[in-house]
Structures are given as C-alpha cells and as structure tokens.
Amino acid sequence: MGMISEFKEFALKGNMVDMAVGIIIGGAFGTIVKSLVSDVIMPPIGYLTGGLDFSSLSLSLGKGLDGKEVFIKYGSFINAVIAFLIVAFVLFLVIKAMNKAKEAMEEEKEEEAAAEPPKQEVLLEEIRDLLKSKAG
C-alpha cells in the first residue's frame, strides 16, 4: 500500500476532519482565555496590588550588542501561566462531566441488562418448575 493511498484512507476515516475541528476550536478557545486573563482576571489583581500591570513586569539585563535594552518579561510569563491554568481547569471540568455522563449511560445499560434475564435462563427456570411440580 503506497503512502498516498494510506494518507487517503487516513483522511477519509474522519480523523483528519476531527483533528482540524479540534485545532480550530482550540485556537478560538485560546483567544477567549487570553482575553479572560488579560482583560478580566488581571485588572482586579492589578487593582488589589496597587495598580500593578503584570504584563509590563520585566527585568532589565542591560544594553545588548546592538545598544538596545534587553528585558526578561516575566509579567507576560505570569499571564501565560494563569491562562494555562484556566485552560487546564476548564478541560478538567469538561472531561469530568463527560466521564460522569459516560458512567451514567453504562449504569443504565447494566440496569437494563439486569432487568431482563436471557431467554435461555427463563426457559430453564420454566423447565425446573415443571419438573418440581411433576416430582412433588
């Protein structure tokens, strides 16, 4: 099987489409989380810390070879860490809800299966009852 036919089979299975949809939704979700962190969460934190804007926090390393000031922008890193924690927490909640729904569906199937015994078992019980009535 050639590489092109393998790729065609992979793409037609739906894996490629599912992956593309996931990437697009993930990118859009990342934009929302970035806005949530920078526009909603960080301003109150800055207010509580006396107007400190985390995104502007940096450490100067001095002048580089080109004469420009070089900075370590740890405030942007703090914002990125907070954004990551929010995404991780939301994904945790989504997966937890999906697992709970899956467990509920499995319990329903188990209850349905337990409620109705197999036909063989019903027939064997009837035969047993008939034999008991003839013997007694």
CYANA upper distance limits for C-alpha pairs under 8 A (distance plus 0.5 A):
  1 MET  CA      5 SER  CA      7.00
  1 MET  CA      6 GLU  CA      7.18
  2 GLY  CA      6 GLU  CA      6.75
  3 MET  CA      7 PHE  CA      6.60
  4 ILE  CA      8 LYS  CA      6.59
  5 SER  CA      9 GLU  CA      6.63
  6 GLU  CA     10 PHE  CA      6.66
  7 PHE  CA     11 ALA  CA      6.55
  8 LYS  CA     12 LEU  CA      6.55
  9 GLU  CA     13 LYS  CA      6.74
 10 PHE  CA     14 GLY  CA      7.86
 10 PHE  CA     15 ASN  CA      7.10
 10 PHE  CA     16 MET  CA      7.65
 11 ALA  CA     15 ASN  CA      6.69
 11 ALA  CA     16 MET  CA      5.63
 11 ALA  CA     17 VAL  CA      7.90
 12 LEU  CA     16 MET  CA      8.21
 14 GLY  CA     18 ASP  CA      6.61
 15 ASN  CA     19 MET  CA      6.56
 16 MET  CA     20 ALA  CA      6.61
 17 VAL  CA     21 VAL  CA      6.65
 18 ASP  CA     22 GLY  CA      6.66
 19 MET  CA     23 ILE  CA      6.69
 20 ALA  CA     24 ILE  CA      6.70
 21 VAL  CA     25 ILE  CA      6.59
 22 GLY  CA     26 GLY  CA      6.35
 23 ILE  CA     27 GLY  CA      6.60
 24 ILE  CA     28 ALA  CA      6.83
 25 ILE  CA     29 PHE  CA      6.48
 26 GLY  CA     30 GLY  CA      6.51
 27 GLY  CA     31 THR  CA      6.90
 28 ALA  CA     32 ILE  CA      6.93
 29 PHE  CA     33 VAL  CA      6.67
 30 GLY  CA     34 LYS  CA      6.55
 30 GLY  CA     87 VAL  CA      8.35
 31 THR  CA     35 SER  CA      6.77
 32 ILE  CA     36 LEU  CA      6.59
 33 VAL  CA     37 VAL  CA      6.60
 33 VAL  CA     83 ALA  CA      6.56
 33 VAL  CA     86 ILE  CA      7.79
 33 VAL  CA     87 VAL  CA      7.58
 34 LYS  CA     38 SER  CA      6.61
 34 LYS  CA     83 ALA  CA      6.65
 35 SER  CA     39 ASP  CA      5.85
 35 SER  CA     40 VAL  CA      7.72
 36 LEU  CA     40 VAL  CA      5.53
 36 LEU  CA     41 ILE  CA      6.77
 37 VAL  CA     41 ILE  CA      5.39
 37 VAL  CA     42 MET  CA      6.35
 37 VAL  CA     79 ASN  CA      7.26
 37 VAL  CA     82 ILE  CA      7.45
 37 VAL  CA     83 ALA  CA      6.50
 38 SER  CA     42 MET  CA      5.89
 38 SER  CA     43 PRO  CA      7.71
 38 SER  CA     79 ASN  CA      7.64
 39 ASP  CA     43 PRO  CA      6.97
 40 VAL  CA     44 PRO  CA      7.85
 41 ILE  CA     45 ILE  CA      7.16
 42 MET  CA     46 GLY  CA      6.43
 42 MET  CA     53 ASP  CA      8.09
 42 MET  CA     54 PHE  CA      7.82
 42 MET  CA     79 ASN  CA      8.40
 43 PRO  CA     47 TYR  CA      6.54
 43 PRO  CA     53 ASP  CA      7.91
 44 PRO  CA     48 LEU  CA      6.62
 45 ILE  CA     49 THR  CA      6.70
 45 ILE  CA     52 LEU  CA      8.46
 46 GLY  CA     50 GLY  CA      6.76
 46 GLY  CA     51 GLY  CA      5.26
 46 GLY  CA     52 LEU  CA      5.02
 46 GLY  CA     53 ASP  CA      5.99
 46 GLY  CA     54 PHE  CA      7.58
 47 TYR  CA     51 GLY  CA      5.19
 47 TYR  CA     52 LEU  CA      7.40
 53 ASP  CA     57 LEU  CA      7.46
 54 PHE  CA     75 GLY  CA      5.10
 54 PHE  CA     76 SER  CA      7.37
 54 PHE  CA     78 ILE  CA      7.70
 54 PHE  CA     79 ASN  CA      7.66
 55 SER  CA     73 LYS  CA      8.25
 55 SER  CA     74 TYR  CA      8.38
 55 SER  CA     75 GLY  CA      4.95
 55 SER  CA     76 SER  CA      5.15
 55 SER  CA     78 ILE  CA      8.28
 55 SER  CA     79 ASN  CA      7.25
 56 SER  CA     73 LYS  CA      7.83
 56 SER  CA     75 GLY  CA      6.40
 56 SER  CA     76 SER  CA      7.73
 57 LEU  CA     73 LYS  CA      6.62
 57 LEU  CA     74 TYR  CA      6.63
 57 LEU  CA     75 GLY  CA      4.93
 57 LEU  CA     76 SER  CA      7.93
 58 SER  CA     71 PHE  CA      6.52
 58 SER  CA     72 ILE  CA      5.85
 58 SER  CA     73 LYS  CA      4.73
 58 SER  CA     74 TYR  CA      6.02
 58 SER  CA     75 GLY  CA      6.74
 59 LEU  CA     71 PHE  CA      5.87
 59 LEU  CA     72 ILE  CA      5.56
 59 LEU  CA     73 LYS  CA      7.02
 59 LEU  CA     74 TYR  CA      7.96
 60 SER  CA     69 GLU  CA      7.54
 60 SER  CA     70 VAL  CA      6.41
 60 SER  CA     71 PHE  CA      4.98
 60 SER  CA     72 ILE  CA      7.00
 61 LEU  CA     69 GLU  CA      7.79
 61 LEU  CA     70 VAL  CA      5.91
 61 LEU  CA     71 PHE  CA      6.21
 61 LEU  CA     72 ILE  CA      7.84
 62 GLY  CA     69 GLU  CA      6.00
 62 GLY  CA     70 VAL  CA      6.26
 62 GLY  CA     71 PHE  CA      8.19
 63 LYS  CA     67 GLY  CA      5.78
 63 LYS  CA     68 LYS  CA      5.73
 63 LYS  CA     69 GLU  CA      4.85
 63 LYS  CA     70 VAL  CA      6.35
 64 GLY  CA     68 LYS  CA      6.02
 64 GLY  CA     69 GLU  CA      6.60
 64 GLY  CA     70 VAL  CA      6.52
 73 LYS  CA     77 PHE  CA      7.37
 74 TYR  CA     78 ILE  CA      6.73
 75 GLY  CA     79 ASN  CA      6.91
 76 SER  CA     80 ALA  CA      6.72
 77 PHE  CA     81 VAL  CA      6.66
 78 ILE  CA     82 ILE  CA      6.78
 79 ASN  CA     83 ALA  CA      6.67
 80 ALA  CA     84 PHE  CA      6.62
 81 VAL  CA     85 LEU  CA      6.70
 82 ILE  CA     86 ILE  CA      6.76
 83 ALA  CA     87 VAL  CA      6.77
 84 PHE  CA     88 ALA  CA      6.53
 85 LEU  CA     89 PHE  CA      6.51
 86 ILE  CA     90 VAL  CA      6.62
 87 VAL  CA     91 LEU  CA      6.59
 88 ALA  CA     92 PHE  CA      6.57
 89 PHE  CA     93 LEU  CA      6.77
 90 VAL  CA     94 VAL  CA      6.71
 91 LEU  CA     95 ILE  CA      6.54
 92 PHE  CA     96 LYS  CA      6.46
 93 LEU  CA     97 ALA  CA      6.62
 94 VAL  CA     98 MET  CA      6.68
 95 ILE  CA     99 ASN  CA      6.57
 96 LYS  CA    100 LYS  CA      6.67
 97 ALA  CA    101 ALA  CA      6.68
 98 MET  CA    102 LYS  CA      6.59
 99 ASN  CA    103 GLU  CA      6.61
100 LYS  CA    104 ALA  CA      6.73
101 ALA  CA    105 MET  CA      6.78
102 LYS  CA    106 GLU  CA      6.74
103 GLU  CA    107 GLU  CA      6.62
104 ALA  CA    108 GLU  CA      6.77
105 MET  CA    109 LYS  CA      6.85
106 GLU  CA    110 GLU  CA      6.68
107 GLU  CA    111 GLU  CA      6.61
108 GLU  CA    112 GLU  CA      6.68
109 LYS  CA    113 ALA  CA      6.60
110 GLU  CA    114 ALA  CA      6.52
111 GLU  CA    115 ALA  CA      6.50
112 GLU  CA    116 GLU  CA      7.12
113 ALA  CA    117 PRO  CA      7.78
117 PRO  CA    121 GLU  CA      6.93
117 PRO  CA    122 VAL  CA      7.30
118 PRO  CA    122 VAL  CA      7.07
119 LYS  CA    123 LEU  CA      6.66
120 GLN  CA    124 LEU  CA      6.61
121 GLU  CA    125 GLU  CA      6.66
122 VAL  CA    126 GLU  CA      6.81
123 LEU  CA    127 ILE  CA      6.73
124 LEU  CA    128 ARG  CA      6.61
125 GLU  CA    129 ASP  CA      6.63
126 GLU  CA    130 LEU  CA      6.66
127 ILE  CA    131 LEU  CA      6.67
128 ARG  CA    132 LYS  CA      6.69
129 ASP  CA    133 SER  CA      6.71
130 LEU  CA    134 LYS  CA      6.78
131 LEU  CA    135 ALA  CA      6.56
132 LYS  CA    136 GLY  CA      6.46
